Amino acid sequence: MVLYPIVVPATFLALIMGIALAARRILGLRVGLVRTALACMVGLSVTSGLLSGVSTEEDTLTALSTIQIGIALLAVISILVLAEIVVPTGSIPPVTEWWRLLRNRVARARRYSRISAIAFRHGLGPYLRGRERTDTHLARSLRLALEEGGVTFVKLGQVLSTRPDLLPPDVVDELTLLQDKVPAAPWASVREVLVTELGPPEEVFAEFDEAPIAAASVAQVHRARLKSGEEVVVKVQRPGVRRVAEGDLDIVGRLAATLHDRTRWGKAIGVRDLAAGFSAALREEFDFRVEARNLAAVRAASADTDVVLPQVHEALCTSRVLVMERLDGSPIRSAALESADRGGLARSLLDVLLRQVMLNGVFHADPHPGNIMLLRDGRLGMLDFGSVGRIDAQLRSALGKLLLAVDRGDPAGLRDALLELVTRPDEIDEQQLERALGQFMARHLGAGMRPDAQMFGDLFTLVHRYGLSIPPEIAAVFRALATVEGTLGALSPGFNLVVESRAFAEKQFSERLTPESLRRTVTEELYSMLPMVKRLPRRLERISAALEQGRLGMTMRLFADERDRHFVVTLLHQVMLTVLGATAGVMAVLLLGADGGPLVAPQITLYQVFGYNLLVISILLGLRVVVTVFRPRDGG
């Protein structure tokens, strides 16, 4: 009697834990313990209520004990299945996170209301609700709304301006006018960032100019001199800009998901994937260490050229501060070019960009006139490496084939190279695509034709018309070429991009045909083939011996891929559970409908006990099959 107050709760707790573990095991779901325990208590209460009218005789209780446990387990699993359908596990955060999430939701709601007000003020509200485009002033309204939205939305518009394969030409032209100019941040707040990242500027630098030479929405640039006497520029991130941008990126992602679900044009251009790529790129841009690595990579790829790239002082670079060599000159849009060799400068710039793209695979993705400087020694310099493109060897090879087909005027070769570059749809009329590419080449690449930005726009339009999807890396290459075409025109009016690119290709081809280059290529190929050549005689001998003795055979493994095996095992599992559940259900009906049988309690036969137990088992197996069928699976 003394142990009764302890034994009963302990037994009840053990029963709850046992039923909880059995329920989780049967369902095959990682359901939270708290949710499972609550479901057990509710299920046991319901079961007790349902069975309250059953006879309390000892023989009856003993006979029905397994049925009681089965019904309790069935009730618990039913509650868990219903809870998972209504409120899946993980959809409700822990209680400790509620206050922080509430504050974030309130802040997001405030920002979202401001952005919505901006959109409606500029007449964009109907388009957010799925309306198709009818307003000829949409492009300008969109640009003004993005400018008013702040840094994140200005950057989003600038990224969209590089995707003429997705947006109409007038929208692209308008978005290229987006300006990223803002008043300079107060020196006190800038100094606070410097002190946090590097220490007091008067201790780190010999001199530091408090007045910035340039200010944008993400950062501003100051002149400084190191204690070693070297002239540098210091790029300092604006205080608080990352926090604001993170909130805006969350809104951009939610807005993209809404547009993807509610509008046809959102699905057509893949707005959700665009938002995800943009968010990843902007988060990188807020980390100046990424820009420092980008600059080092492009600088290494441009080592043997006439274009100067600043050197990074890595010891003084952090996520919010970037210190690099100061280039003495001025942007070409404001430089005096009368006495310069304009054609030579343009060829140098095109040469370095093509080397970066075709030979090294890492390139400056935004070479507009503001990022190209004319130095005092007459050479060109490159600035701003927040936007850098990278392409792998396979894409570089396909891009080389494309340029070679353009040089030869070969529409079939251009089609094949283009299909290697893009994501190919399941069905495409290759012959019609070849004719369209031939018309494109005749329009833009014929004798006496000078390529311009319209050429790239027409190419993107053609690609979009045939349902081809350009990878972001290749889109960055075309964007850089379209941008540099305008820069080359500013340097040397009348500069022909195609003709000079052909000269670059011929030069590279000639360099690869020198005896030294050929010998090096042959040596590399022989080294790569040597292990295979050494194994070849032994393998040929084995094959010939097996053929001579009549023992040559072929082994083929079915379901060699792990994903195929997993699919088959899962399917067999579901079929077995379905068959077992159906069999148990049929046996339960037969036993419950059978007359006679030994009595295990007053008015209860052994057949009925077995029948009710089998009925519970059948329902449990059926629930397991239902949960397995409707459970979300990881992509693969």
NORGIVEN-V719137 format. One record per backbone hydrogen bond with DSSP energy under -1.0 kcal/mol. CO is the residue of the C=O (numbers start at 1). NH is the residue of the N-H. Records with the same first field share a line. If there is no record, write none. Layout:
CO->NH + NH
//
This chain:
3->6 + 7
4->8
6->10
7->11
8->12
9->13
10->14
11->15
12->16
13->17
14->18
15->19
16->20
17->21
18->22
19->23
20->24
21->25
22->26
23->27
24->28
29->31
32->36
33->37
34->38
35->39
36->40
37->41
38->42
39->43
40->44
41->45
42->46
43->47
44->48
45->49
46->50
47->51
51->54
57->61
58->62
59->63
60->64
64->68
65->69
66->70
67->71
68->72
69->73
70->74
71->75
72->76
73->77
74->78
75->79
76->80
77->81
78->82
79->83
80->84
81->85
82->86
83->87
88->91
94->97
95->98
97->101
98->102
99->103
100->104
101->105
102->106
103->107
104->108
105->109
106->110
107->111
108->112
109->113
110->114
111->115
112->116
113->117
114->118
115->119
116->120
117->121
118->122
119->124
120->123
124->128
126->131
127->130
135->138
137->141
138->142
139->143
140->144
141->145
142->146
143->147
144->148
145->149
150->154
151->155
152->156
153->157
154->158
155->159
156->160
157->161
159->162
160->163
163->166 + 167
168->172
169->173
170->174
171->175
172->176
174->177
175->178
186->190
187->191
188->192
189->193
190->194
191->195
192->196
193->197
194->198 + 199
200->203 + 204
201->205
207->225
214->221
218->238
219->216
220->236
221->213 + 214
222->234
223->209
224->232
225->206 + 207
226->229
230->226
231->326
232->224
233->324
234->222
235->322
236->220
238->241
240->244
241->245
242->246
243->247
244->248
245->249
246->250
247->251
248->252
249->253
250->254
251->255
252->256
253->257
254->258
255->259
256->260
257->261
258->262
259->263
263->267
264->268
265->269
266->271
270->274
271->275
272->276
273->277
274->278
275->279
276->280
277->281
278->282
279->283
280->284
281->285
282->286
284->287
287->290
288->292
289->293
290->294
291->295
292->296
293->297
294->298
295->299
296->300
297->301
300->303
302->305
308->382
311->325
312->314
313->316
314->317
319->288
320->237
321->318
322->235
323->313
324->233
327->329
328->376
330->374
331->334
340->342
341->345
342->346
343->347
344->348
345->349
346->350
347->351
348->352
349->353
350->354
351->355
352->356
353->357
354->358
355->359 + 360
356->361 + 362
361->391
363->389
366->368
368->371
371->383
372->332
373->381
374->330
375->378
379->375
380->308
381->373
387->365
389->363
392->396
393->397
394->398
395->399
396->400
397->401
398->402
399->403
400->404
401->405
402->406
403->407
404->408
405->410
410->414
411->415
412->416
413->417
414->418
415->419
416->420
417->421
418->422
423->469
428->430
429->433
430->434
431->435
432->436
433->437
434->438
435->439
436->440
437->441
438->442
439->443
440->444
441->445
446->449
452->455
453->457
454->458
455->459
456->460
457->461
458->462
459->463
460->464
461->465
462->466
463->468
464->467
469->423
471->475
472->476
473->477
474->478
475->479
476->480
477->481
478->482
479->483
480->484
481->485
482->486
483->487
484->488
485->489
486->490
487->491
488->492
492->495
496->500
497->501
498->502
499->503
500->504
501->505
502->506
503->507
504->508
505->509
506->510
507->511
508->512
514->518
515->519
516->520
517->521
518->522
519->523
520->524
521->525
522->526
523->527
524->528
525->529
526->530
529->533
530->534
531->535
532->536
535->539
536->540
537->541
538->542
539->543
540->544
541->545
542->546
543->547
544->548
545->549
546->551
561->565
562->566
563->567
564->568
565->569
566->570
567->571
568->572
569->573
570->574
571->575
572->576
573->577
574->578
575->579
576->580
577->581
578->582
579->583
580->584
581->585
582->586
583->587
584->588
585->589
586->590
587->591
588->592
589->593
598->606
601->604
604->600 + 601
605->609
606->610
607->611
608->612
609->613
610->614
611->615
612->616
613->617
614->618
615->619
616->620
617->621
618->622
619->623
620->624
621->625
622->626
623->627
624->628
625->629
626->630
627->631
//
